Each structure stands twice: as C-alpha cells, then as structure tokens.
C-alpha cells in the first residue's frame, strides 16, 4: 500500500515527527510512505486544511496513493475537507482504538488526526500505536466479528449513496477557484512524486494545466 502524508500549515512543524512515526510503524509491514508536505512551517507552498482535502482527493482518485494520512489542529477541519470529495472516506482518529475500528468497521481510505489537541509528552508514541492499529491488521473485517456481515453490508450501501451524491472529481475541481486548487498542488516535491505514480491520464493532464 502507498500511504501519502499531508500536513497543513498550522501543524507543518510536526511533519518530521509524524513521518518518522508513520514510517517506523508501516514500513516493516511492507507499506510505502510518500511525504507530500508541508515539510516545515515556512514552506513557500502553504496548505490550508481545505487544500489538504483537494490534494488528498487528487492523490486517491488518480491512484497515486492508496491511503492518505493527514490532520490539522483538532483533525475536524481536515476530516470535513476530505469528506467533501468523491472517492474519499476519511475518519477522525484520536487513539489506537479509533484507528482499528475505523479500519475494520468503516473501511475508509484516509484519516485525519488532531496534531495539536492533546499532543504532548508521548505524542509520537500515540502516533506509532495509531498507525500500527490502522495498517497492521487489514481492513473491512468487521468489529466485533459477529457484526462483520451487517457492517460490510452498510459499507456497500454507503458506497452506493456516495456514487449517486458526488460528481466526478475533475468536475468538482474545475468548479472550484483555480488558484485554490493550484495552491494544493504547489508543494516543493509534488510533481516528482505525483506524476510517475498517477494512473489517471485525464486528471494528470488537468493538473499539468494548473502547474503550467
């Protein structure tokens, strides 16, 4: 699994801590971590949590990433932003139990964490334990086990509802302020990470027009 890390501006200074915890937890499992930044608080490309949603949607819908780890101060804004787009099911995760149950009950493809709220002594350990529970035990297997079938059935119902209520991503992106979208893909290493991994030619072509 290719896991993308995205940080918005208020918590960009923690990018290195989050990246280290994520890689420590998931690389031994065989997953790959790709860091889309922000890398530091003074990066030239400043991402808001709304732009986290835009960038996450582009990565997931294009196949450039299989999963997105992101967040903000409380995690709430990032979760709402990501869930505004088709092809993204983002959970709000504060602890390892949240991580495990989201993976198995809701079977999403993104999480938003609170990187300021309660992030003190031992914060990096909580991140490691979250990532272990999120990525180390599979997805969509249900919890508790006797609830597996109704939970899997409900997930399929949700997917069907979202297929009706969301427009195609590229239509959504073209309907937004183009400067806002351009800012979401303006990261220092975006092009070198995204285009070799992108599996959607139409979306790649659109993104190239933003960067031209």
Secondary structure as a PSIPRED ss2 file (coil, helix, strand):
# PSIPRED VFORMAT (PSIPRED V4.0)

   1 X C   1.000  0.000  0.000
   2 X E   0.000  0.000  1.000
   3 X E   0.000  0.000  1.000
   4 X E   0.000  0.000  1.000
   5 X E   0.000  0.000  1.000
   6 X C   1.000  0.000  0.000
   7 X C   1.000  0.000  0.000
   8 X C   1.000  0.000  0.000
   9 X H   0.000  1.000  0.000
  10 X H   0.000  1.000  0.000
  11 X H   0.000  1.000  0.000
  12 X H   0.000  1.000  0.000
  13 X H   0.000  1.000  0.000
  14 X H   0.000  1.000  0.000
  15 X H   0.000  1.000  0.000
  16 X H   0.000  1.000  0.000
  17 X H   0.000  1.000  0.000
  18 X H   0.000  1.000  0.000
  19 X H   0.000  1.000  0.000
  20 X H   0.000  1.000  0.000
  21 X H   0.000  1.000  0.000
  22 X H   0.000  1.000  0.000
  23 X H   0.000  1.000  0.000
  24 X H   0.000  1.000  0.000
  25 X H   0.000  1.000  0.000
  26 X H   0.000  1.000  0.000
  27 X H   0.000  1.000  0.000
  28 X H   0.000  1.000  0.000
  29 X H   0.000  1.000  0.000
  30 X C   1.000  0.000  0.000
  31 X C   1.000  0.000  0.000
  32 X E   0.000  0.000  1.000
  33 X E   0.000  0.000  1.000
  34 X E   0.000  0.000  1.000
  35 X E   0.000  0.000  1.000
  36 X C   1.000  0.000  0.000
  37 X C   1.000  0.000  0.000
  38 X C   1.000  0.000  0.000
  39 X C   1.000  0.000  0.000
  40 X C   1.000  0.000  0.000
  41 X C   1.000  0.000  0.000
  42 X C   1.000  0.000  0.000
  43 X C   1.000  0.000  0.000
  44 X C   1.000  0.000  0.000
  45 X C   1.000  0.000  0.000
  46 X C   1.000  0.000  0.000
  47 X C   1.000  0.000  0.000
  48 X C   1.000  0.000  0.000
  49 X H   0.000  1.000  0.000
  50 X H   0.000  1.000  0.000
  51 X H   0.000  1.000  0.000
  52 X H   0.000  1.000  0.000
  53 X H   0.000  1.000  0.000
  54 X H   0.000  1.000  0.000
  55 X H   0.000  1.000  0.000
  56 X H   0.000  1.000  0.000
  57 X H   0.000  1.000  0.000
  58 X H   0.000  1.000  0.000
  59 X H   0.000  1.000  0.000
  60 X H   0.000  1.000  0.000
  61 X H   0.000  1.000  0.000
  62 X H   0.000  1.000  0.000
  63 X C   1.000  0.000  0.000
  64 X C   1.000  0.000  0.000
  65 X C   1.000  0.000  0.000
  66 X C   1.000  0.000  0.000
  67 X E   0.000  0.000  1.000
  68 X E   0.000  0.000  1.000
  69 X E   0.000  0.000  1.000
  70 X E   0.000  0.000  1.000
  71 X E   0.000  0.000  1.000
  72 X E   0.000  0.000  1.000
  73 X C   1.000  0.000  0.000
  74 X C   1.000  0.000  0.000
  75 X C   1.000  0.000  0.000
  76 X H   0.000  1.000  0.000
  77 X H   0.000  1.000  0.000
  78 X H   0.000  1.000  0.000
  79 X H   0.000  1.000  0.000
  80 X H   0.000  1.000  0.000
  81 X H   0.000  1.000  0.000
  82 X H   0.000  1.000  0.000
  83 X C   1.000  0.000  0.000
  84 X C   1.000  0.000  0.000
  85 X C   1.000  0.000  0.000
  86 X C   1.000  0.000  0.000
  87 X C   1.000  0.000  0.000
  88 X C   1.000  0.000  0.000
  89 X C   1.000  0.000  0.000
  90 X E   0.000  0.000  1.000
  91 X E   0.000  0.000  1.000
  92 X E   0.000  0.000  1.000
  93 X E   0.000  0.000  1.000
  94 X C   1.000  0.000  0.000
  95 X C   1.000  0.000  0.000
  96 X H   0.000  1.000  0.000
  97 X H   0.000  1.000  0.000
  98 X H   0.000  1.000  0.000
  99 X H   0.000  1.000  0.000
 100 X H   0.000  1.000  0.000
 101 X H   0.000  1.000  0.000
 102 X H   0.000  1.000  0.000
 103 X H   0.000  1.000  0.000
 104 X H   0.000  1.000  0.000
 105 X H   0.000  1.000  0.000
 106 X H   0.000  1.000  0.000
 107 X C   1.000  0.000  0.000
 108 X C   1.000  0.000  0.000
 109 X C   1.000  0.000  0.000
 110 X E   0.000  0.000  1.000
 111 X E   0.000  0.000  1.000
 112 X E   0.000  0.000  1.000
 113 X E   0.000  0.000  1.000
 114 X E   0.000  0.000  1.000
 115 X C   1.000  0.000  0.000
 116 X C   1.000  0.000  0.000
 117 X C   1.000  0.000  0.000
 118 X C   1.000  0.000  0.000
 119 X C   1.000  0.000  0.000
 120 X C   1.000  0.000  0.000
 121 X C   1.000  0.000  0.000
 122 X C   1.000  0.000  0.000
 123 X H   0.000  1.000  0.000
 124 X H   0.000  1.000  0.000
 125 X H   0.000  1.000  0.000
 126 X H   0.000  1.000  0.000
 127 X H   0.000  1.000  0.000
 128 X H   0.000  1.000  0.000
 129 X H   0.000  1.000  0.000
 130 X H   0.000  1.000  0.000
 131 X H   0.000  1.000  0.000
 132 X H   0.000  1.000  0.000
 133 X H   0.000  1.000  0.000
 134 X H   0.000  1.000  0.000
 135 X H   0.000  1.000  0.000
 136 X C   1.000  0.000  0.000
 137 X C   1.000  0.000  0.000
 138 X C   1.000  0.000  0.000
 139 X C   1.000  0.000  0.000
 140 X C   1.000  0.000  0.000
 141 X C   1.000  0.000  0.000
 142 X C   1.000  0.000  0.000
 143 X C   1.000  0.000  0.000
 144 X C   1.000  0.000  0.000
 145 X H   0.000  1.000  0.000
 146 X H   0.000  1.000  0.000
 147 X H   0.000  1.000  0.000
 148 X H   0.000  1.000  0.000
 149 X H   0.000  1.000  0.000
 150 X H   0.000  1.000  0.000
 151 X H   0.000  1.000  0.000
 152 X H   0.000  1.000  0.000
 153 X H   0.000  1.000  0.000
 154 X H   0.000  1.000  0.000
 155 X H   0.000  1.000  0.000
 156 X H   0.000  1.000  0.000
 157 X H   0.000  1.000  0.000
 158 X H   0.000  1.000  0.000
 159 X H   0.000  1.000  0.000
 160 X H   0.000  1.000  0.000
 161 X H   0.000  1.000  0.000
 162 X H   0.000  1.000  0.000
 163 X H   0.000  1.000  0.000
 164 X H   0.000  1.000  0.000
 165 X H   0.000  1.000  0.000
 166 X C   1.000  0.000  0.000
 167 X C   1.000  0.000  0.000
 168 X C   1.000  0.000  0.000
 169 X H   0.000  1.000  0.000
 170 X H   0.000  1.000  0.000
 171 X H   0.000  1.000  0.000
 172 X H   0.000  1.000  0.000
 173 X H   0.000  1.000  0.000
 174 X H   0.000  1.000  0.000
 175 X H   0.000  1.000  0.000
 176 X C   1.000  0.000  0.000
 177 X C   1.000  0.000  0.000
 178 X H   0.000  1.000  0.000
 179 X H   0.000  1.000  0.000
 180 X H   0.000  1.000  0.000
 181 X H   0.000  1.000  0.000
 182 X H   0.000  1.000  0.000
 183 X H   0.000  1.000  0.000
 184 X H   0.000  1.000  0.000
 185 X C   1.000  0.000  0.000
 186 X C   1.000  0.000  0.000
 187 X C   1.000  0.000  0.000
 188 X C   1.000  0.000  0.000
 189 X C   1.000  0.000  0.000
 190 X H   0.000  1.000  0.000
 191 X H   0.000  1.000  0.000
 192 X H   0.000  1.000  0.000
 193 X H   0.000  1.000  0.000
 194 X H   0.000  1.000  0.000
 195 X H   0.000  1.000  0.000
 196 X H   0.000  1.000  0.000
 197 X H   0.000  1.000  0.000
 198 X C   1.000  0.000  0.000
 199 X C   1.000  0.000  0.000
 200 X C   1.000  0.000  0.000
 201 X H   0.000  1.000  0.000
 202 X H   0.000  1.000  0.000
 203 X H   0.000  1.000  0.000
 204 X H   0.000  1.000  0.000
 205 X H   0.000  1.000  0.000
 206 X H   0.000  1.000  0.000
 207 X H   0.000  1.000  0.000
 208 X H   0.000  1.000  0.000
 209 X H   0.000  1.000  0.000
 210 X H   0.000  1.000  0.000
 211 X H   0.000  1.000  0.000
 212 X C   1.000  0.000  0.000
